[in-house]
C-alpha cells in the first residue's frame, strides 16, 4: 500500500469526521433506548422484562459484531481506520462496504490496495462508499411511510416477487465482483469457488438448524476458508 495513501487514510480530518458520525450513531442509540424504556409500561412490559430484553439484545449482537470484525481487519489495511469506522458504524454491513470499495477501485481502473492505488483512487473509493449509502438514507426519509402500503400491494399480487427482485439484484452485483476478481489466476478462481461453496453451506445450515447468528458469521468464515484455500493453491 502506498504510504501517501495510508497517510491520507489516517489523517486528522478523516478522524474528526469519523468521530462526528459515530457520535451521532451512539446518540441515536441512546435516544431510542430511552424511548423504548419510557414506552415499555404503556405496552404492559415490566421492568424485569425490559432488563431481560436489553440483555438479550446485547448478547445477540455479539455474534454479528465478531463476524463483521473479521472483514473489518481487511478493510483497515486497505482504507485506514477512520473510513472503516465511519462506514461500518453507519451501515453495519461489511459485505456492502467491501463491495462498494471494490466497485470504486474498479471504476478508477485499479485493484483495491494494489499497484496504482493512489490518493485519487482512494478518494474515488470513499466517495463511492458514501454516495452509495446516501441513496438508502434519502429514500428512507422520503418514502418510509408509503413503503408499507406498496409492499402489501406487491405481495397481494405476487408474494414471491419482492423476494425474487431483491435476490436477483444482490446476486448480480456480487456475481459481477466475484467473476471479475476470479480472472486473476487459478488461486483466485479456487478462492472464489471455495468461498461461494462455504457461504452457501453455512446459509443452508443456518436455515435448516435455525441458527440465526450463523448468517452474520457466514461472510467472515467464508472469507477465511476461501483465502486459506487460495493461498494453499498458490504455493503448490
C-alpha positions as CSV (number, residue, x, y, z in Angstrom):
1,X,0.0,0.0,0.0
2,X,1.3,3.5,-0.9
3,X,2.5,5.3,2.2
4,X,1.0,8.5,1.0
5,X,-2.4,6.8,0.7
6,X,-2.2,5.5,4.2
7,X,-1.2,8.9,5.5
8,X,-4.3,10.4,3.9
9,X,-6.5,7.5,5.0
10,X,-5.5,8.0,8.7
11,X,-5.3,11.8,8.6
12,X,-6.7,14.1,11.3
13,X,-9.6,15.5,9.2
14,X,-10.9,12.0,8.5
15,X,-10.6,11.1,12.2
16,X,-12.7,14.2,13.1
17,X,-15.4,13.3,10.5
18,X,-15.5,9.7,11.7
19,X,-15.8,10.8,15.3
20,X,-18.7,13.1,14.5
21,X,-20.6,10.4,12.5
22,X,-20.0,7.7,15.1
23,X,-21.1,10.1,17.9
24,X,-24.4,10.7,16.1
25,X,-24.9,7.0,15.8
26,X,-24.3,6.5,19.5
27,X,-26.6,9.4,20.4
28,X,-29.4,7.9,18.3
29,X,-28.9,4.5,20.1
30,X,-29.2,6.2,23.5
31,X,-32.3,8.1,22.4
32,X,-34.0,5.0,21.1
33,X,-33.1,3.1,24.2
34,X,-34.5,5.8,26.5
35,X,-37.7,6.0,24.4
36,X,-38.2,2.2,24.5
37,X,-37.7,2.1,28.3
38,X,-40.2,5.0,28.7
39,X,-42.8,3.4,26.4
40,X,-42.4,-0.2,27.9
41,X,-45.0,0.3,30.7
42,X,-47.6,1.6,28.1
43,X,-47.5,-1.8,26.3
44,X,-47.5,-3.9,29.5
45,X,-43.8,-4.7,29.9
46,X,-42.4,-4.8,33.4
47,X,-39.0,-3.5,34.4
48,X,-37.7,-7.1,34.7
49,X,-38.8,-7.8,31.1
50,X,-37.2,-4.6,29.9
51,X,-33.9,-5.5,31.6
52,X,-34.1,-9.0,30.1
53,X,-34.8,-7.6,26.6
54,X,-31.8,-5.3,26.9
55,X,-29.5,-8.2,28.0
56,X,-30.8,-10.4,25.2
57,X,-30.2,-7.7,22.6
58,X,-26.7,-7.1,23.8
59,X,-25.8,-10.7,23.8
60,X,-27.3,-11.4,20.4
61,X,-25.4,-8.5,18.9
62,X,-22.0,-10.0,19.9
63,X,-22.1,-12.7,17.2
64,X,-22.8,-10.4,14.3
65,X,-20.2,-8.0,15.6
66,X,-17.4,-10.6,15.7
67,X,-18.4,-11.8,12.2
68,X,-18.1,-8.2,10.9
69,X,-14.8,-7.8,12.7
70,X,-13.1,-10.4,10.5
71,X,-13.9,-8.4,7.4
72,X,-13.1,-5.1,9.1
73,X,-9.5,-6.3,9.6
74,X,-9.0,-6.4,5.8
75,X,-10.7,-3.0,5.3
76,X,-8.4,-1.4,7.9
77,X,-5.4,-2.4,5.8
78,X,-6.9,-1.0,2.6
79,X,-8.9,2.1,3.7
80,X,-7.5,3.1,7.1
81,X,-9.2,3.2,10.5
82,X,-11.3,6.4,10.2
83,X,-13.2,5.5,7.0
84,X,-13.7,1.9,8.1
85,X,-15.0,3.0,11.5
86,X,-17.3,5.6,9.9
87,X,-18.8,3.3,7.2
88,X,-19.2,0.2,9.4
89,X,-20.6,2.5,12.1
90,X,-23.3,3.8,9.8
91,X,-24.2,0.9,7.5
92,X,-23.1,-2.0,9.7
93,X,-22.7,-4.3,6.7
94,X,-19.2,-5.5,6.0
95,X,-20.3,-7.1,2.8
96,X,-21.9,-4.0,1.4
97,X,-18.9,-1.8,2.2
98,X,-16.5,-4.3,0.8
99,X,-18.5,-4.4,-2.4
100,X,-18.7,-0.6,-2.6
101,X,-14.9,-0.3,-2.1
102,X,-14.2,-2.8,-4.8
103,X,-16.6,-1.1,-7.2
104,X,-15.0,2.3,-6.6
105,X,-11.5,0.9,-7.2
106,X,-12.7,-0.9,-10.4
107,X,-14.2,2.3,-11.8
108,X,-10.9,4.1,-11.2
109,X,-9.2,1.3,-13.1
110,X,-7.1,-0.2,-10.4
111,X,-7.3,-3.1,-7.9
112,X,-8.3,-2.2,-4.4
113,X,-5.0,-1.8,-2.4
114,X,-2.9,-2.9,-5.5
115,X,-0.5,-1.2,-7.8
116,X,-1.7,2.2,-8.9
117,X,-4.0,2.6,-5.9
118,X,-3.0,6.2,-5.2
119,X,-4.7,9.1,-3.4
120,X,-7.1,9.8,-6.3
121,X,-8.2,6.1,-6.3
122,X,-8.7,6.2,-2.5
123,X,-10.8,9.3,-2.8
124,X,-12.9,7.6,-5.5
125,X,-13.4,4.6,-3.3
126,X,-14.5,6.8,-0.4
127,X,-17.0,8.8,-2.5
128,X,-18.4,5.6,-3.9
129,X,-19.0,4.2,-0.4
130,X,-20.5,7.4,0.9
131,X,-22.7,8.2,-2.1
132,X,-23.8,4.5,-2.3
133,X,-25.1,4.7,1.3
134,X,-26.7,8.1,0.8
135,X,-29.3,6.8,-1.6
136,X,-30.7,4.5,1.2
137,X,-30.9,7.3,3.7
138,X,-32.7,9.7,1.2
139,X,-35.1,7.0,0.1
140,X,-35.9,6.0,3.6
141,X,-36.5,9.6,4.7
142,X,-38.9,10.3,1.8
143,X,-40.8,7.1,1.3
144,X,-40.8,5.1,4.6
145,X,-44.5,5.9,5.2
146,X,-45.6,4.7,1.7
147,X,-43.3,1.6,1.7
148,X,-45.7,-0.5,3.8
149,X,-48.7,0.0,1.5
150,X,-46.6,-0.6,-1.6
151,X,-45.2,-3.8,-0.2
152,X,-48.8,-5.0,0.6
153,X,-49.9,-4.3,-3.0
154,X,-46.9,-6.2,-4.4
155,X,-47.4,-9.2,-2.0
156,X,-51.1,-9.4,-2.7
157,X,-50.4,-9.6,-6.5
158,X,-47.4,-11.9,-6.3
159,X,-46.0,-12.9,-2.9
160,X,-42.7,-14.0,-4.3
161,X,-42.0,-11.0,-6.5
162,X,-40.4,-8.8,-3.8
163,X,-38.0,-11.5,-2.7
164,X,-37.1,-12.5,-6.2
165,X,-36.2,-9.0,-7.3
166,X,-34.0,-8.2,-4.3
167,X,-32.3,-11.6,-4.5
168,X,-31.6,-11.1,-8.2
169,X,-30.1,-7.7,-7.6
170,X,-27.8,-8.9,-4.9
171,X,-26.7,-12.0,-7.0
172,X,-26.0,-9.7,-10.0
173,X,-23.9,-7.2,-8.0
174,X,-21.8,-9.8,-6.1
175,X,-21.6,-12.1,-9.1
176,X,-20.1,-9.3,-11.1
177,X,-17.5,-8.5,-8.4
178,X,-16.6,-12.2,-7.9
179,X,-16.3,-13.1,-11.6
180,X,-14.1,-10.0,-12.2
181,X,-11.7,-11.0,-9.3
182,X,-11.5,-14.6,-10.5
183,X,-9.9,-13.6,-13.7
184,X,-6.6,-13.0,-11.8
185,X,-5.5,-16.7,-11.9
186,X,-6.1,-20.2,-10.6
187,X,-5.6,-19.2,-7.0
188,X,-8.3,-16.5,-7.4
189,X,-10.7,-19.0,-9.0
190,X,-10.1,-21.5,-6.2
191,X,-10.7,-18.8,-3.6
192,X,-13.9,-17.7,-5.2
193,X,-15.3,-21.2,-5.6
194,X,-14.4,-22.3,-2.1
195,X,-15.8,-19.1,-0.6
196,X,-19.1,-19.4,-2.5
197,X,-19.5,-23.0,-1.6
198,X,-18.8,-22.4,2.1
199,X,-21.2,-19.4,2.1
200,X,-24.0,-21.5,0.6
201,X,-23.4,-24.4,3.0
202,X,-23.4,-22.0,6.0
203,X,-26.6,-20.2,4.9
204,X,-28.3,-23.6,4.3
205,X,-27.1,-24.8,7.7
206,X,-28.3,-21.7,9.5
207,X,-31.8,-22.1,8.0
208,X,-32.0,-25.8,8.4
209,X,-30.8,-25.8,12.0
210,X,-32.4,-22.4,12.8
211,X,-29.1,-20.8,14.0
212,X,-29.6,-17.2,13.2
213,X,-26.2,-15.9,14.4
214,X,-24.5,-18.2,11.8
215,X,-25.9,-15.9,9.0
216,X,-23.9,-13.0,10.3
217,X,-20.8,-15.1,10.8
218,X,-21.1,-16.7,7.4
219,X,-19.3,-14.0,5.4
220,X,-16.3,-13.8,7.7
221,X,-16.0,-17.6,7.9
222,X,-16.3,-18.0,4.1
223,X,-13.6,-15.3,3.5
224,X,-11.1,-17.0,5.9
225,X,-11.6,-20.5,4.5
226,X,-11.6,-19.2,0.9
227,X,-8.4,-17.2,1.3
228,X,-6.8,-20.2,3.0
229,X,-7.7,-22.4,0.1
230,X,-6.4,-19.8,-2.4
231,X,-3.1,-19.4,-0.5
232,X,-2.6,-23.2,-0.4
233,X,-3.2,-23.3,-4.1
234,X,-0.7,-20.6,-4.8
235,X,2.2,-22.4,-3.0
236,X,1.6,-25.8,-4.6
